[in-house]
């Protein structure tokens, strides 16, 4: 769930949303040296057990957790073969925020009304926000992954690519075993070790887990109340502010300073409203909050004001298309109307996007990897070139821009 530790899996793969680990795959400057990895598996597990016991776990829990543990080649295959996300916002959001999912989500919100009320009272997170993540992560628990969690974390910890990320998760799993919250032999989940209906890693479950059904255990795989309250506590931890919006659909005039659009701006929502940006729901009560004008497919497509609470979505998942879709899903479950699709300008195919990125790079822009993906770095570079060329600087990659460069 928390993408600072591992990249998406489970439904991410189901939806062809295999997201690159990005910063998560790199050891931060000044971080501790990578944990020991590789070599004889038994010796490796003995080392993990020693660390776990030093951290307070019992030797018996470690032995139970590691009984029958093995390397899973399929996990390594998934880790090496992570894809990239190339769908547009309209394509992805139309598929994921379906009427069927909206209907089920509303049924779940009614079914667990008392649990959602507690989540909002204690953590300030509205039901729609939690339910949207619940839907997008596992289809309300229907698709949680079929990899043995213990073996997945053993595999990724033993592998020398990112042991500093996964070894602590393996130690946290031992703690879950000690609490009686996880059966290491049978518990399944995502290939990267995420567990349960909202796909959380063991360390986050230990830190933010909530017993929502009162059975004395935190079992996000089996218990929807546990999953709902745990998600709420985790979202609050990410910085969600009680009573504030996260995303609001707007309409935009043609004469905006589009170069100021995009995430990371410094304008307040009221400043956009003064320039002719209009909320579709008519609510301008949050004008004093910072508000980024978000145009996933340029000025001719859907348009939104992203408020500070939108940042929690980027903490959950680094993909702009996923996060914007999840945030939109949350607004729909909270009563918003379907967005106006508009008529976006034609975008670029993958090979065209790579050609555009190559040109932008040659002009001195940092677009990251030449991968055919319209990521944040490419969007910023596009805006700068659009402005230089006298085009509306909305960050959307078009054939006209490619030809102009």
Secondary structure, 3 states (H helix, E strand, C coil): CCCCCCCCCCHHHHCCCCCCCHHHHCCCCCCCCCCCCCCCHHHHHHHHHHHHHHCCCCHHHHHHHHCCCCCCHHHHHHHHCCCCCCCCHHHHHHHHCCHHHHHHHHHHHHHCHHHHHHHHHHHCCCHHHHHHHHHHHHCCCCCCCCEEHHHHHHHHHHCCCCHHHHHHHHHHHHHHHHHCCCCCCCCEECCCCCECCCCECHHHHHHHCCCCCCCCCCCCCCCHHHHHHHHHHHHHHHCCCCCCCCEEEEECCCCCCHHHCCCCCCCEHHHHHHCCCEECCCCCCCCCCEEEEECCCCCCCCCEEEEHHHHHHHHHCCCHHHHHHHHHHHHHHCCCCCCCCCCCCCCCCHHHHHHHHHHHHHCCCCCCCCCCCCCHHHHHHHHHHHHHCCCCCCCCCCHHHHHHC
